[in-house]
């Protein structure tokens, strides 16, 4: 299988797969999004993350919308991610500032230490995307309070998963 075929199967056309459930598809997309954003966050440039991570998160949110059979363009997904940032806003802004300051004071060497935070943020965005688009597919709308609750729980779980990934990366570097 070529790299292009693998990307189609696992990302760009995952909604067409019949060998796994929609929940498994969302789980895979969520992990790929989190790993991608965490990998990007390792770059040492302070305060660049939000400009790079938001479009990546929007793309993967659009994949979740496709899995949940909700027609959404990447532009719509970008607007949606910005809307979610507005709802849970100050938490994301504070964390992005913290990441930028951390990279600044560690002269870029602290990038790998941002993995749990960025993984957790992206995990929360993807979980909210799934809840939002699942509700939309049922012609329901989540309240801001429901979104905040999903966000809070997912961010906590995502930071734990991100910490596990950080430990895996550090273990691989030692080998």
CNS distance restraints for C-alpha pairs under 8 A (distance, minus, plus):
assign (resid   1 and name CA) (resid   5 and name CA) 6.09 0.50 0.50
assign (resid   1 and name CA) (resid   6 and name CA) 6.53 0.50 0.50
assign (resid   2 and name CA) (resid   6 and name CA) 6.24 0.50 0.50
assign (resid   3 and name CA) (resid   7 and name CA) 6.16 0.50 0.50
assign (resid   4 and name CA) (resid   8 and name CA) 6.22 0.50 0.50
assign (resid   5 and name CA) (resid   9 and name CA) 6.11 0.50 0.50
assign (resid   6 and name CA) (resid  10 and name CA) 6.00 0.50 0.50
assign (resid   7 and name CA) (resid  11 and name CA) 5.38 0.50 0.50
assign (resid   7 and name CA) (resid  12 and name CA) 6.34 0.50 0.50
assign (resid   8 and name CA) (resid  12 and name CA) 4.67 0.50 0.50
assign (resid   8 and name CA) (resid  13 and name CA) 4.95 0.50 0.50
assign (resid   8 and name CA) (resid  14 and name CA) 6.70 0.50 0.50
assign (resid   9 and name CA) (resid  13 and name CA) 5.76 0.50 0.50
assign (resid   9 and name CA) (resid  14 and name CA) 5.31 0.50 0.50
assign (resid   9 and name CA) (resid  17 and name CA) 7.31 0.50 0.50
assign (resid  10 and name CA) (resid  14 and name CA) 5.32 0.50 0.50
assign (resid  10 and name CA) (resid  28 and name CA) 7.62 0.50 0.50
assign (resid  10 and name CA) (resid  29 and name CA) 7.60 0.50 0.50
assign (resid  11 and name CA) (resid  29 and name CA) 6.63 0.50 0.50
assign (resid  11 and name CA) (resid  63 and name CA) 7.39 0.50 0.50
assign (resid  12 and name CA) (resid  63 and name CA) 7.21 0.50 0.50
assign (resid  13 and name CA) (resid  17 and name CA) 7.57 0.50 0.50
assign (resid  14 and name CA) (resid  25 and name CA) 6.70 0.50 0.50
assign (resid  14 and name CA) (resid  63 and name CA) 7.87 0.50 0.50
assign (resid  14 and name CA) (resid  67 and name CA) 7.38 0.50 0.50
assign (resid  15 and name CA) (resid  22 and name CA) 7.60 0.50 0.50
assign (resid  15 and name CA) (resid  25 and name CA) 7.23 0.50 0.50
assign (resid  15 and name CA) (resid  63 and name CA) 7.59 0.50 0.50
assign (resid  15 and name CA) (resid  66 and name CA) 6.10 0.50 0.50
assign (resid  15 and name CA) (resid  67 and name CA) 4.56 0.50 0.50
assign (resid  20 and name CA) (resid  24 and name CA) 6.05 0.50 0.50
assign (resid  20 and name CA) (resid  25 and name CA) 6.72 0.50 0.50
assign (resid  21 and name CA) (resid  25 and name CA) 6.27 0.50 0.50
assign (resid  22 and name CA) (resid  26 and name CA) 6.19 0.50 0.50
assign (resid  22 and name CA) (resid  67 and name CA) 6.32 0.50 0.50
assign (resid  22 and name CA) (resid  68 and name CA) 7.33 0.50 0.50
assign (resid  23 and name CA) (resid  27 and name CA) 6.11 0.50 0.50
assign (resid  24 and name CA) (resid  28 and name CA) 6.18 0.50 0.50
assign (resid  25 and name CA) (resid  29 and name CA) 6.16 0.50 0.50
assign (resid  25 and name CA) (resid  67 and name CA) 7.23 0.50 0.50
assign (resid  26 and name CA) (resid  30 and name CA) 5.91 0.50 0.50
assign (resid  26 and name CA) (resid  64 and name CA) 6.01 0.50 0.50
assign (resid  26 and name CA) (resid  67 and name CA) 7.16 0.50 0.50
assign (resid  26 and name CA) (resid 130 and name CA) 7.42 0.50 0.50
assign (resid  27 and name CA) (resid  31 and name CA) 6.26 0.50 0.50
assign (resid  28 and name CA) (resid  32 and name CA) 6.18 0.50 0.50
assign (resid  29 and name CA) (resid  33 and name CA) 6.02 0.50 0.50
assign (resid  29 and name CA) (resid  60 and name CA) 6.75 0.50 0.50
assign (resid  29 and name CA) (resid  63 and name CA) 7.43 0.50 0.50
assign (resid  29 and name CA) (resid  64 and name CA) 7.28 0.50 0.50
assign (resid  30 and name CA) (resid  34 and name CA) 6.13 0.50 0.50
assign (resid  30 and name CA) (resid  60 and name CA) 7.53 0.50 0.50
assign (resid  30 and name CA) (resid 123 and name CA) 6.43 0.50 0.50
assign (resid  30 and name CA) (resid 126 and name CA) 5.80 0.50 0.50
assign (resid  30 and name CA) (resid 127 and name CA) 7.73 0.50 0.50
assign (resid  31 and name CA) (resid  35 and name CA) 6.01 0.50 0.50
assign (resid  31 and name CA) (resid 123 and name CA) 7.64 0.50 0.50
assign (resid  32 and name CA) (resid  36 and name CA) 5.94 0.50 0.50
assign (resid  33 and name CA) (resid  37 and name CA) 6.12 0.50 0.50
assign (resid  33 and name CA) (resid  56 and name CA) 7.39 0.50 0.50
assign (resid  33 and name CA) (resid  57 and name CA) 6.67 0.50 0.50
assign (resid  33 and name CA) (resid  60 and name CA) 6.12 0.50 0.50
assign (resid  33 and name CA) (resid 122 and name CA) 6.94 0.50 0.50
assign (resid  33 and name CA) (resid 123 and name CA) 7.84 0.50 0.50
assign (resid  33 and name CA) (resid 126 and name CA) 7.94 0.50 0.50
assign (resid  34 and name CA) (resid  38 and name CA) 5.99 0.50 0.50
assign (resid  34 and name CA) (resid 118 and name CA) 7.48 0.50 0.50
assign (resid  34 and name CA) (resid 119 and name CA) 4.88 0.50 0.50
assign (resid  34 and name CA) (resid 120 and name CA) 7.64 0.50 0.50
assign (resid  34 and name CA) (resid 122 and name CA) 5.32 0.50 0.50
assign (resid  34 and name CA) (resid 123 and name CA) 5.93 0.50 0.50
assign (resid  35 and name CA) (resid  39 and name CA) 5.98 0.50 0.50
assign (resid  35 and name CA) (resid 119 and name CA) 6.75 0.50 0.50
assign (resid  36 and name CA) (resid  40 and name CA) 6.24 0.50 0.50
assign (resid  37 and name CA) (resid  41 and name CA) 6.06 0.50 0.50
assign (resid  37 and name CA) (resid  53 and name CA) 5.99 0.50 0.50
assign (resid  37 and name CA) (resid  56 and name CA) 7.17 0.50 0.50
assign (resid  37 and name CA) (resid  57 and name CA) 7.76 0.50 0.50
assign (resid  37 and name CA) (resid 118 and name CA) 6.68 0.50 0.50
assign (resid  37 and name CA) (resid 119 and name CA) 6.83 0.50 0.50
assign (resid  37 and name CA) (resid 122 and name CA) 7.05 0.50 0.50
assign (resid  38 and name CA) (resid  42 and name CA) 6.58 0.50 0.50
assign (resid  38 and name CA) (resid 114 and name CA) 7.47 0.50 0.50
assign (resid  38 and name CA) (resid 115 and name CA) 5.08 0.50 0.50
assign (resid  38 and name CA) (resid 116 and name CA) 7.83 0.50 0.50
assign (resid  38 and name CA) (resid 118 and name CA) 5.50 0.50 0.50
assign (resid  38 and name CA) (resid 119 and name CA) 5.46 0.50 0.50
assign (resid  39 and name CA) (resid  43 and name CA) 7.74 0.50 0.50
assign (resid  39 and name CA) (resid 115 and name CA) 7.64 0.50 0.50
assign (resid  40 and name CA) (resid  49 and name CA) 7.74 0.50 0.50
assign (resid  40 and name CA) (resid  52 and name CA) 7.95 0.50 0.50
assign (resid  40 and name CA) (resid  53 and name CA) 7.65 0.50 0.50
assign (resid  41 and name CA) (resid  49 and name CA) 6.16 0.50 0.50
assign (resid  41 and name CA) (resid 111 and name CA) 6.34 0.50 0.50
assign (resid  41 and name CA) (resid 112 and name CA) 7.71 0.50 0.50
assign (resid  41 and name CA) (resid 114 and name CA) 6.80 0.50 0.50
assign (resid  41 and name CA) (resid 115 and name CA) 7.07 0.50 0.50
assign (resid  41 and name CA) (resid 118 and name CA) 6.96 0.50 0.50
assign (resid  42 and name CA) (resid 110 and name CA) 7.84 0.50 0.50
assign (resid  42 and name CA) (resid 111 and name CA) 4.08 0.50 0.50
assign (resid  42 and name CA) (resid 112 and name CA) 5.12 0.50 0.50
assign (resid  42 and name CA) (resid 113 and name CA) 7.98 0.50 0.50
assign (resid  42 and name CA) (resid 114 and name CA) 7.01 0.50 0.50
assign (resid  42 and name CA) (resid 115 and name CA) 7.30 0.50 0.50
assign (resid  43 and name CA) (resid 108 and name CA) 7.40 0.50 0.50
assign (resid  43 and name CA) (resid 111 and name CA) 6.09 0.50 0.50
assign (resid  44 and name CA) (resid 103 and name CA) 6.25 0.50 0.50
assign (resid  44 and name CA) (resid 107 and name CA) 7.43 0.50 0.50
assign (resid  44 and name CA) (resid 108 and name CA) 3.97 0.50 0.50
assign (resid  44 and name CA) (resid 109 and name CA) 6.67 0.50 0.50
assign (resid  44 and name CA) (resid 110 and name CA) 7.60 0.50 0.50
assign (resid  44 and name CA) (resid 111 and name CA) 5.78 0.50 0.50
assign (resid  45 and name CA) (resid  49 and name CA) 7.96 0.50 0.50
assign (resid  45 and name CA) (resid 100 and name CA) 7.91 0.50 0.50
assign (resid  45 and name CA) (resid 103 and name CA) 6.99 0.50 0.50
assign (resid  45 and name CA) (resid 104 and name CA) 7.92 0.50 0.50
assign (resid  45 and name CA) (resid 108 and name CA) 6.47 0.50 0.50
assign (resid  46 and name CA) (resid  99 and name CA) 7.39 0.50 0.50
assign (resid  46 and name CA) (resid 100 and name CA) 4.38 0.50 0.50
assign (resid  46 and name CA) (resid 101 and name CA) 6.85 0.50 0.50
assign (resid  46 and name CA) (resid 102 and name CA) 7.90 0.50 0.50
assign (resid  46 and name CA) (resid 103 and name CA) 5.27 0.50 0.50
assign (resid  46 and name CA) (resid 104 and name CA) 5.65 0.50 0.50
assign (resid  46 and name CA) (resid 108 and name CA) 7.32 0.50 0.50
assign (resid  47 and name CA) (resid  96 and name CA) 7.16 0.50 0.50
assign (resid  47 and name CA) (resid  97 and name CA) 7.01 0.50 0.50
assign (resid  47 and name CA) (resid  99 and name CA) 7.25 0.50 0.50
assign (resid  47 and name CA) (resid 100 and name CA) 4.42 0.50 0.50
assign (resid  47 and name CA) (resid 101 and name CA) 7.76 0.50 0.50
assign (resid  48 and name CA) (resid  52 and name CA) 6.60 0.50 0.50
assign (resid  48 and name CA) (resid 100 and name CA) 7.67 0.50 0.50
assign (resid  49 and name CA) (resid  53 and name CA) 5.56 0.50 0.50
assign (resid  49 and name CA) (resid  96 and name CA) 7.44 0.50 0.50
assign (resid  49 and name CA) (resid 100 and name CA) 7.92 0.50 0.50
assign (resid  50 and name CA) (resid  54 and name CA) 5.76 0.50 0.50
assign (resid  50 and name CA) (resid  96 and name CA) 6.81 0.50 0.50
assign (resid  51 and name CA) (resid  55 and name CA) 7.34 0.50 0.50
assign (resid  52 and name CA) (resid  56 and name CA) 6.78 0.50 0.50
assign (resid  53 and name CA) (resid  57 and name CA) 6.04 0.50 0.50
assign (resid  54 and name CA) (resid  58 and name CA) 6.03 0.50 0.50
assign (resid  54 and name CA) (resid  78 and name CA) 7.41 0.50 0.50
assign (resid  54 and name CA) (resid  81 and name CA) 7.23 0.50 0.50
assign (resid  55 and name CA) (resid  59 and name CA) 6.18 0.50 0.50
assign (resid  55 and name CA) (resid  78 and name CA) 6.42 0.50 0.50
assign (resid  56 and name CA) (resid  60 and name CA) 6.43 0.50 0.50
assign (resid  57 and name CA) (resid  61 and name CA) 6.01 0.50 0.50
assign (resid  57 and name CA) (resid  81 and name CA) 7.47 0.50 0.50
assign (resid  57 and name CA) (resid 122 and name CA) 6.74 0.50 0.50
assign (resid  57 and name CA) (resid 125 and name CA) 7.26 0.50 0.50
assign (resid  57 and name CA) (resid 126 and name CA) 7.55 0.50 0.50
assign (resid  58 and name CA) (resid  62 and name CA) 6.19 0.50 0.50
assign (resid  58 and name CA) (resid  74 and name CA) 6.58 0.50 0.50
assign (resid  58 and name CA) (resid  77 and name CA) 5.04 0.50 0.50
assign (resid  58 and name CA) (resid  78 and name CA) 4.74 0.50 0.50
assign (resid  58 and name CA) (resid  80 and name CA) 7.69 0.50 0.50
assign (resid  58 and name CA) (resid  81 and name CA) 5.97 0.50 0.50
assign (resid  59 and name CA) (resid  63 and name CA) 6.55 0.50 0.50
assign (resid  59 and name CA) (resid  74 and name CA) 5.80 0.50 0.50
assign (resid  59 and name CA) (resid  77 and name CA) 6.84 0.50 0.50
assign (resid  59 and name CA) (resid  78 and name CA) 7.48 0.50 0.50
assign (resid  60 and name CA) (resid  64 and name CA) 6.45 0.50 0.50
assign (resid  60 and name CA) (resid 126 and name CA) 7.56 0.50 0.50
assign (resid  61 and name CA) (resid  65 and name CA) 6.28 0.50 0.50
assign (resid  61 and name CA) (resid  77 and name CA) 6.25 0.50 0.50
assign (resid  61 and name CA) (resid  81 and name CA) 7.93 0.50 0.50
assign (resid  61 and name CA) (resid 125 and name CA) 7.86 0.50 0.50
assign (resid  61 and name CA) (resid 126 and name CA) 6.16 0.50 0.50
assign (resid  61 and name CA) (resid 129 and name CA) 5.81 0.50 0.50
assign (resid  61 and name CA) (resid 130 and name CA) 7.81 0.50 0.50
assign (resid  62 and name CA) (resid  66 and name CA) 6.25 0.50 0.50
assign (resid  62 and name CA) (resid  72 and name CA) 6.10 0.50 0.50
assign (resid  62 and name CA) (resid  73 and name CA) 6.69 0.50 0.50
assign (resid  62 and name CA) (resid  74 and name CA) 5.90 0.50 0.50
assign (resid  62 and name CA) (resid  77 and name CA) 5.48 0.50 0.50
assign (resid  63 and name CA) (resid  67 and name CA) 6.27 0.50 0.50
assign (resid  64 and name CA) (resid  68 and name CA) 6.18 0.50 0.50
assign (resid  64 and name CA) (resid 126 and name CA) 7.83 0.50 0.50
assign (resid  64 and name CA) (resid 129 and name CA) 6.94 0.50 0.50
assign (resid  64 and name CA) (resid 130 and name CA) 6.21 0.50 0.50
assign (resid  64 and name CA) (resid 133 and name CA) 7.46 0.50 0.50
assign (resid  65 and name CA) (resid  69 and name CA) 6.08 0.50 0.50
assign (resid  65 and name CA) (resid  70 and name CA) 5.01 0.50 0.50
assign (resid  65 and name CA) (resid  71 and name CA) 6.65 0.50 0.50
assign (resid  65 and name CA) (resid  72 and name CA) 6.39 0.50 0.50
assign (resid  65 and name CA) (resid 129 and name CA) 7.59 0.50 0.50
assign (resid  65 and name CA) (resid 130 and name CA) 7.39 0.50 0.50
assign (resid  65 and name CA) (resid 133 and name CA) 5.63 0.50 0.50
assign (resid  66 and name CA) (resid  70 and name CA) 5.63 0.50 0.50
assign (resid  66 and name CA) (resid  71 and name CA) 6.31 0.50 0.50
assign (resid  66 and name CA) (resid  72 and name CA) 7.24 0.50 0.50
assign (resid  68 and name CA) (resid 130 and name CA) 7.84 0.50 0.50
assign (resid  68 and name CA) (resid 133 and name CA) 6.34 0.50 0.50
assign (resid  68 and name CA) (resid 134 and name CA) 5.95 0.50 0.50
assign (resid  68 and name CA) (resid 137 and name CA) 6.64 0.50 0.50
assign (resid  69 and name CA) (resid 137 and name CA) 6.83 0.50 0.50
assign (resid  70 and name CA) (resid 133 and name CA) 6.60 0.50 0.50
assign (resid  70 and name CA) (resid 136 and name CA) 7.27 0.50 0.50
assign (resid  70 and name CA) (resid 137 and name CA) 6.04 0.50 0.50
assign (resid  72 and name CA) (resid  76 and name CA) 5.80 0.50 0.50
assign (resid  72 and name CA) (resid  77 and name CA) 6.37 0.50 0.50
assign (resid  73 and name CA) (resid  77 and name CA) 6.18 0.50 0.50
assign (resid  74 and name CA) (resid  78 and name CA) 6.10 0.50 0.50
assign (resid  75 and name CA) (resid  79 and name CA) 6.33 0.50 0.50
assign (resid  76 and name CA) (resid  80 and name CA) 6.10 0.50 0.50
assign (resid  77 and name CA) (resid  81 and name CA) 6.14 0.50 0.50
assign (resid  78 and name CA) (resid  82 and name CA) 6.31 0.50 0.50
assign (resid  79 and name CA) (resid  83 and name CA) 6.17 0.50 0.50
assign (resid  80 and name CA) (resid  84 and name CA) 6.25 0.50 0.50
assign (resid  81 and name CA) (resid  85 and name CA) 6.15 0.50 0.50
assign (resid  81 and name CA) (resid 125 and name CA) 7.52 0.50 0.50
assign (resid  82 and name CA) (resid  86 and name CA) 6.20 0.50 0.50
assign (resid  83 and name CA) (resid  87 and name CA) 6.38 0.50 0.50
assign (resid  84 and name CA) (resid  88 and name CA) 6.20 0.50 0.50
assign (resid  84 and name CA) (resid  89 and name CA) 7.39 0.50 0.50
assign (resid  84 and name CA) (resid 125 and name CA) 7.86 0.50 0.50
assign (resid  85 and name CA) (resid  89 and name CA) 4.56 0.50 0.50
assign (resid  85 and name CA) (resid  92 and name CA) 6.74 0.50 0.50
assign (resid  86 and name CA) (resid  90 and name CA) 7.94 0.50 0.50
assign (resid  87 and name CA) (resid 144 and name CA) 6.56 0.50 0.50
assign (resid  87 and name CA) (resid 147 and name CA) 7.88 0.50 0.50
assign (resid  87 and name CA) (resid 148 and name CA) 7.37 0.50 0.50
assign (resid  88 and name CA) (resid  92 and name CA) 6.87 0.50 0.50
assign (resid  88 and name CA) (resid 148 and name CA) 6.26 0.50 0.50
assign (resid  88 and name CA) (resid 151 and name CA) 7.71 0.50 0.50
assign (resid  89 and name CA) (resid  93 and name CA) 6.15 0.50 0.50
assign (resid  90 and name CA) (resid  94 and name CA) 5.90 0.50 0.50
assign (resid  91 and name CA) (resid  95 and name CA) 6.21 0.50 0.50
assign (resid  92 and name CA) (resid  96 and name CA) 6.08 0.50 0.50
assign (resid  92 and name CA) (resid 121 and name CA) 7.66 0.50 0.50
assign (resid  93 and name CA) (resid  97 and name CA) 6.19 0.50 0.50
assign (resid  94 and name CA) (resid  98 and name CA) 6.16 0.50 0.50
assign (resid  95 and name CA) (resid  99 and name CA) 6.17 0.50 0.50
assign (resid  95 and name CA) (resid 117 and name CA) 7.87 0.50 0.50
assign (resid  96 and name CA) (resid 100 and name CA) 6.22 0.50 0.50
assign (resid  97 and name CA) (resid 101 and name CA) 6.10 0.50 0.50
assign (resid  98 and name CA) (resid 102 and name CA) 5.96 0.50 0.50
assign (resid  99 and name CA) (resid 103 and name CA) 6.21 0.50 0.50
assign (resid  99 and name CA) (resid 114 and name CA) 6.67 0.50 0.50
assign (resid 100 and name CA) (resid 104 and name CA) 6.12 0.50 0.50
assign (resid 101 and name CA) (resid 105 and name CA) 6.10 0.50 0.50
assign (resid 102 and name CA) (resid 106 and name CA) 6.07 0.50 0.50
assign (resid 102 and name CA) (resid 110 and name CA) 6.63 0.50 0.50
assign (resid 103 and name CA) (resid 107 and name CA) 5.82 0.50 0.50
assign (resid 103 and name CA) (resid 108 and name CA) 4.68 0.50 0.50
assign (resid 103 and name CA) (resid 109 and name CA) 6.82 0.50 0.50
assign (resid 103 and name CA) (resid 110 and name CA) 5.57 0.50 0.50
assign (resid 103 and name CA) (resid 111 and name CA) 6.31 0.50 0.50
assign (resid 104 and name CA) (resid 108 and name CA) 6.26 0.50 0.50
assign (resid 106 and name CA) (resid 110 and name CA) 5.47 0.50 0.50
assign (resid 110 and name CA) (resid 114 and name CA) 6.91 0.50 0.50
assign (resid 111 and name CA) (resid 115 and name CA) 7.45 0.50 0.50
assign (resid 112 and name CA) (resid 166 and name CA) 7.37 0.50 0.50
assign (resid 113 and name CA) (resid 166 and name CA) 7.55 0.50 0.50
assign (resid 114 and name CA) (resid 118 and name CA) 6.06 0.50 0.50
assign (resid 115 and name CA) (resid 119 and name CA) 5.69 0.50 0.50
assign (resid 115 and name CA) (resid 162 and name CA) 5.91 0.50 0.50
assign (resid 115 and name CA) (resid 163 and name CA) 7.06 0.50 0.50
assign (resid 115 and name CA) (resid 165 and name CA) 7.68 0.50 0.50
assign (resid 115 and name CA) (resid 166 and name CA) 6.12 0.50 0.50
assign (resid 116 and name CA) (resid 120 and name CA) 5.83 0.50 0.50
assign (resid 116 and name CA) (resid 158 and name CA) 7.48 0.50 0.50
assign (resid 116 and name CA) (resid 159 and name CA) 4.80 0.50 0.50
assign (resid 116 and name CA) (resid 160 and name CA) 6.95 0.50 0.50
assign (resid 116 and name CA) (resid 161 and name CA) 7.22 0.50 0.50
assign (resid 116 and name CA) (resid 162 and name CA) 3.87 0.50 0.50
assign (resid 116 and name CA) (resid 163 and name CA) 4.71 0.50 0.50
assign (resid 116 and name CA) (resid 164 and name CA) 7.99 0.50 0.50
assign (resid 116 and name CA) (resid 165 and name CA) 7.63 0.50 0.50
assign (resid 116 and name CA) (resid 166 and name CA) 6.76 0.50 0.50
assign (resid 117 and name CA) (resid 121 and name CA) 6.13 0.50 0.50
assign (resid 117 and name CA) (resid 159 and name CA) 5.77 0.50 0.50
assign (resid 117 and name CA) (resid 162 and name CA) 7.05 0.50 0.50
assign (resid 118 and name CA) (resid 122 and name CA) 6.07 0.50 0.50
assign (resid 118 and name CA) (resid 159 and name CA) 7.92 0.50 0.50
assign (resid 118 and name CA) (resid 162 and name CA) 7.72 0.50 0.50
assign (resid 119 and name CA) (resid 123 and name CA) 5.93 0.50 0.50
assign (resid 119 and name CA) (resid 158 and name CA) 6.12 0.50 0.50
assign (resid 119 and name CA) (resid 159 and name CA) 6.29 0.50 0.50
assign (resid 119 and name CA) (resid 161 and name CA) 7.49 0.50 0.50
assign (resid 119 and name CA) (resid 162 and name CA) 5.00 0.50 0.50
assign (resid 120 and name CA) (resid 124 and name CA) 6.11 0.50 0.50
assign (resid 120 and name CA) (resid 154 and name CA) 7.46 0.50 0.50
assign (resid 120 and name CA) (resid 155 and name CA) 4.95 0.50 0.50
assign (resid 120 and name CA) (resid 156 and name CA) 6.92 0.50 0.50
assign (resid 120 and name CA) (resid 157 and name CA) 7.11 0.50 0.50
assign (resid 120 and name CA) (resid 158 and name CA) 3.79 0.50 0.50
assign (resid 120 and name CA) (resid 159 and name CA) 4.09 0.50 0.50
assign (resid 120 and name CA) (resid 160 and name CA) 7.47 0.50 0.50
assign (resid 120 and name CA) (resid 161 and name CA) 7.37 0.50 0.50
assign (resid 120 and name CA) (resid 162 and name CA) 6.12 0.50 0.50
assign (resid 121 and name CA) (resid 125 and name CA) 6.30 0.50 0.50
assign (resid 121 and name CA) (resid 155 and name CA) 5.87 0.50 0.50
assign (resid 121 and name CA) (resid 158 and name CA) 7.07 0.50 0.50
assign (resid 121 and name CA) (resid 159 and name CA) 7.63 0.50 0.50
assign (resid 122 and name CA) (resid 126 and name CA) 6.15 0.50 0.50
assign (resid 122 and name CA) (resid 158 and name CA) 7.78 0.50 0.50
assign (resid 123 and name CA) (resid 127 and name CA) 6.09 0.50 0.50
assign (resid 123 and name CA) (resid 154 and name CA) 6.45 0.50 0.50
assign (resid 123 and name CA) (resid 155 and name CA) 6.49 0.50 0.50
assign (resid 123 and name CA) (resid 158 and name CA) 5.18 0.50 0.50
assign (resid 124 and name CA) (resid 128 and name CA) 6.06 0.50 0.50
assign (resid 124 and name CA) (resid 150 and name CA) 7.58 0.50 0.50
assign (resid 124 and name CA) (resid 151 and name CA) 5.22 0.50 0.50
assign (resid 124 and name CA) (resid 152 and name CA) 7.59 0.50 0.50
assign (resid 124 and name CA) (resid 153 and name CA) 7.90 0.50 0.50
assign (resid 124 and name CA) (resid 154 and name CA) 4.68 0.50 0.50
assign (resid 124 and name CA) (resid 155 and name CA) 4.76 0.50 0.50
assign (resid 124 and name CA) (resid 158 and name CA) 6.63 0.50 0.50
assign (resid 125 and name CA) (resid 129 and name CA) 6.02 0.50 0.50
assign (resid 125 and name CA) (resid 151 and name CA) 7.19 0.50 0.50
assign (resid 126 and name CA) (resid 130 and name CA) 6.14 0.50 0.50
assign (resid 127 and name CA) (resid 131 and name CA) 6.21 0.50 0.50
assign (resid 127 and name CA) (resid 150 and name CA) 7.08 0.50 0.50
assign (resid 127 and name CA) (resid 151 and name CA) 7.29 0.50 0.50
assign (resid 127 and name CA) (resid 154 and name CA) 6.38 0.50 0.50
assign (resid 128 and name CA) (resid 132 and name CA) 5.87 0.50 0.50
assign (resid 128 and name CA) (resid 147 and name CA) 6.39 0.50 0.50
assign (resid 128 and name CA) (resid 150 and name CA) 6.07 0.50 0.50
assign (resid 128 and name CA) (resid 151 and name CA) 6.14 0.50 0.50
assign (resid 129 and name CA) (resid 133 and name CA) 5.92 0.50 0.50
assign (resid 130 and name CA) (resid 134 and name CA) 5.77 0.50 0.50
assign (resid 131 and name CA) (resid 135 and name CA) 6.10 0.50 0.50
assign (resid 131 and name CA) (resid 150 and name CA) 7.78 0.50 0.50
assign (resid 132 and name CA) (resid 136 and name CA) 6.13 0.50 0.50
assign (resid 132 and name CA) (resid 141 and name CA) 7.30 0.50 0.50
assign (resid 132 and name CA) (resid 142 and name CA) 6.42 0.50 0.50
assign (resid 132 and name CA) (resid 147 and name CA) 7.86 0.50 0.50
assign (resid 133 and name CA) (resid 137 and name CA) 6.04 0.50 0.50
assign (resid 134 and name CA) (resid 138 and name CA) 6.59 0.50 0.50
assign (resid 135 and name CA) (resid 139 and name CA) 6.32 0.50 0.50
assign (resid 135 and name CA) (resid 140 and name CA) 4.89 0.50 0.50
assign (resid 135 and name CA) (resid 141 and name CA) 5.98 0.50 0.50
assign (resid 135 and name CA) (resid 142 and name CA) 6.87 0.50 0.50
assign (resid 136 and name CA) (resid 140 and name CA) 5.21 0.50 0.50
assign (resid 136 and name CA) (resid 141 and name CA) 6.13 0.50 0.50
assign (resid 142 and name CA) (resid 146 and name CA) 5.89 0.50 0.50
assign (resid 142 and name CA) (resid 147 and name CA) 6.46 0.50 0.50
assign (resid 143 and name CA) (resid 147 and name CA) 6.32 0.50 0.50
assign (resid 144 and name CA) (resid 148 and name CA) 6.13 0.50 0.50
assign (resid 145 and name CA) (resid 149 and name CA) 6.16 0.50 0.50
assign (resid 146 and name CA) (resid 150 and name CA) 6.24 0.50 0.50
assign (resid 147 and name CA) (resid 151 and name CA) 6.01 0.50 0.50
assign (resid 148 and name CA) (resid 152 and name CA) 6.02 0.50 0.50
assign (resid 149 and name CA) (resid 153 and name CA) 6.30 0.50 0.50
assign (resid 150 and name CA) (resid 154 and name CA) 5.91 0.50 0.50
assign (resid 151 and name CA) (resid 155 and name CA) 5.82 0.50 0.50
assign (resid 152 and name CA) (resid 156 and name CA) 6.35 0.50 0.50
assign (resid 153 and name CA) (resid 157 and name CA) 6.29 0.50 0.50
assign (resid 154 and name CA) (resid 158 and name CA) 5.74 0.50 0.50
assign (resid 155 and name CA) (resid 159 and name CA) 6.05 0.50 0.50
assign (resid 156 and name CA) (resid 160 and name CA) 6.59 0.50 0.50
assign (resid 157 and name CA) (resid 161 and name CA) 6.36 0.50 0.50
assign (resid 158 and name CA) (resid 162 and name CA) 5.93 0.50 0.50
assign (resid 159 and name CA) (resid 163 and name CA) 6.01 0.50 0.50
assign (resid 160 and name CA) (resid 164 and name CA) 6.34 0.50 0.50
assign (resid 161 and name CA) (resid 165 and name CA) 6.32 0.50 0.50
assign (resid 162 and name CA) (resid 166 and name CA) 6.13 0.50 0.50
assign (resid 163 and name CA) (resid 167 and name CA) 6.29 0.50 0.50
assign (resid 164 and name CA) (resid 168 and name CA) 6.33 0.50 0.50
assign (resid 165 and name CA) (resid 169 and name CA) 6.22 0.50 0.50
assign (resid 166 and name CA) (resid 170 and name CA) 6.20 0.50 0.50
assign (resid 167 and name CA) (resid 171 and name CA) 6.06 0.50 0.50
assign (resid 168 and name CA) (resid 172 and name CA) 6.19 0.50 0.50
assign (resid 169 and name CA) (resid 173 and name CA) 6.24 0.50 0.50
assign (resid 170 and name CA) (resid 174 and name CA) 6.45 0.50 0.50
assign (resid 171 and name CA) (resid 175 and name CA) 6.70 0.50 0.50
